[in-house]
Amino acid sequence: MGLEIDREEFEEGDYRRFSERLHASIDVLADLLERPDFGTGPATIGAELEVSLVDDTGRPAPRNAAVLGESLDPRLTFELDRFNLESNLRYGPLKGRPLDALTREMNDALAEMTRAAQRQDVQVAMIGILPTLTESDLQSGAMTDTPRYRALSASLRRLRQEPFRLDIHGEDTLDLHCNDVTYEGAATSLQIHLRVPPANFARVYNAIQCTTPVVLALCGNSPTFLGRRLWDETRVALFKQAVDPRPRDARGAQPARVSFGTGWIDGPLELFRDSVTDHPVLLPVLDQEDPVQVVAAGSVPELAELRLHQGTIWSWNRAIYDSADAGHLRIELRALPSGPTVDDMVASTAFHLGLALRLADQLENGRPATRFEDVHHDFYRAAREGLAADLVPPGAEPGTAPAKVQAFGEALLADAQAGLDAAGIERSDSAPRLAVIERRLRQGTTGARWQRRALRAAEHRRPRAEALSTMFERYRALAGEGTPVADWPE
């Protein structure tokens, strides 16, 4: 979704023509969705893994261009800040042993990133937010110097017309103003892509939305930012606020560009249409292709403008159009943080996919019984409190009493296993991953919970900044061993 552009200065006519092309693209997509063979084919899974670069003391190392220059791996690319890298992992079939394949792909990509990083005397770290970041690391000079990021930053600031405000309350409070989008680069994630046929898209998307809160509660890995102890998944609040272009007086009427959505959907087209009608254009770069002519000729268009626009709207579960393989749709699951280990991330992926696919099979009319508003609130409650949050079980009837995830965790694991079985994933591939989630539930340990406890212990002997460095040094050592976080010693 991070499509590159070669321009960063635009005139009013550029925005007008791009908007016209976007609206035409929605009509074209509607025509494509009417084709009985569009988007059919076996389900596939892919991923994007974001990492941070650090020096030998655990401080951010703004060397992504130099590290990328050491590698010929086509999977690797820049991310927003100069201490970020991303690997676009290869896709594979969902049926069979996709979790083994994803594990191999992650390990292979990480080995190459680590090799290239070491040639620049830096290291790779997988964590939702670096605990060692300071405000000086996130000033304008931190941004990766590419036309896309310069143009994106300028467009967001043009709409905002005032500094971005970060206002996050946890054990501590963060309240500051920032003049650029570089603070968003502090958040790194694992993004899962699931190919879904159009006929089943709404059912699966709704199920993914409904199951995201409980998954997030079990996967938090971002409890600190700028020396403050905030949410278990502070990344959720940080991302939303750090790129919010809405002026203060428009926030009640205009949707945020980073959001959980507004309700259950009836089909994929409404997600694309809403993105066009609800959000101003940020990067009005026109492609040479005329999608109307392409679809009229019976071919599948690139819809480059729609894809570029979608890449500037960061829904936590996002609809993706891709012209590859005769055209298809994917759902991008964006709520999972990076780290702590490959085994943790693959286990979280398995748990979320299995839980969602099981619920999707049980939805009679394609919509969960649970009120969307309850799921929406639970998403932010899970981000704030993690395993301490009281949440409604996925798909529960309205009025069901919320409870801690551990109270209904056994049922969640059974549902996830059933969903993975029904998708044709071999039990020997899925069961070991769900066992990782079971240990998290039993031990009450996520990456966020481990970091909080380790920081608390370190602060008995040293001030906060030193304690954060000590905690992160221990985190990196344990993550380097590859053992899932639920098995880490305190």
TAHUQUI-V506741 format. One line per field, one symbol per residue. ss: DSSP state (H for helix, E for strand, L for the rest). psi: psi as a letter, one per 20 degrees, with the letter a starting at -180 (. if undefined). burial: b if it has 9 or more other C-alpha atoms within 8 Angstrom, else e. Layout:
BEGIN
ss->???
psi->???
burial->???
END
This chain:
BEGIN
ss->LLLLLLLLLLLHHHHHHHHHHHHHHHHHHHHHHHLLLLLLLLLEEEEEEEEEEELLLLLELLLHHHHHHLLLLLLEEELLELLEEEEEEEEEELLELHHHHHHHHHHHHHHHHHHHHHLLLLEEELLLELLLLLHHHHLHHHELLLHHHHHHHHHHHHHHLLLEEEEEELLLEEEEEELLHHHHHHELEEEEEEELLHHHHHHHHHHHHHHHHHHHHLLLLELEELLEELLLEHHHHHHHHHLLLLLHHHLLLLLLLLLLLLLLLLLHHHHHHHHHHHLLLLLLLLLLLLHHHHHHLLLLLLLHHHHHHHLLLLLLEEEEEELLLLLEEEEEEEEEELLLLHHHHHHHHHHHHHHHHHHHHHLLLLLLLLLHHHHHHHHHHHHHHHHHLLELLLLLLLLLLLELHHHHHHHHHHHHHHHHHHLLELHHHHHHHHHHHHHHHHHLLLHHHHHHHHHHHHLLLLLHHHHHHHHHHHHHHHHHHLLLHHHLLL
psi->impqrjqjpqrhhghghggghghhhghghgggiiphjpjrrqqrpaqpoprqpqaijjqpomkhggghiiqjoihqrragqijqqqpnqqqrqhqdlhhgghgggghgghggggghghijkrrppoqgppijqrhhikrhiippmqhghghgghgghghgjrqqppnppchrpporqqirjhhhiipqrppppoppqhhjggggghhgghigghghhijpkmiqpljqocqhmhhggggghikojpqhiihhhpqqhoriairqrirhhhggghhghipqphnmoqqhpohghghhjjrorhlhgghgghijomqhoqppppiqljprqqpoojiprqahrghghhghgggggggghgghhiogjipqhpphhggghhghghhgiciiqoqpqpjqqqippqrqhhhjhhhgggggghghghijpphihhghghhghhhgghikprggggggghggghihirrgghhgggghggghgghhiipqhijqq.
burial->eeeeeebbeeeeebbebbbebbbbbbebbbbbbeeeebbeeebbbbbbbbbbbbbeebbbbbbbeebbebbeeebbbbbbbbbbbbbbbeebbbbebbbebbbebbbebbebbbebbbbbebbbbbbbbbbbbeeeebbeebbbeebbbbbbbebbbebbeebbbbbbbbeebbeeebbbbbbbbbbbbbbbbbbbbbeebbbbbbbbbbbbbbbbbbbbbbbbbbbbbbbbbbbbbbbbbbbbbbbeeebeeebbbbbbeeeebebbbbbbbbbbeebebbbbbbeeeebbebbeeeebbebebbbbbbbebbbbbbbbbbbeeebbbbbbbbbbbbbbbbbbbbbbbbbbbbbbbbbbeebeebbbebebebbbebbbbbbbbbbebbbbbbbbeeeeeebbbbebbeebbebbbbbbbebbbbeebbbebbebbbbbbeebbbbbbbbbbbbeebbeeeeeeebbbbbbbebbebbeebbbbbeeee
END
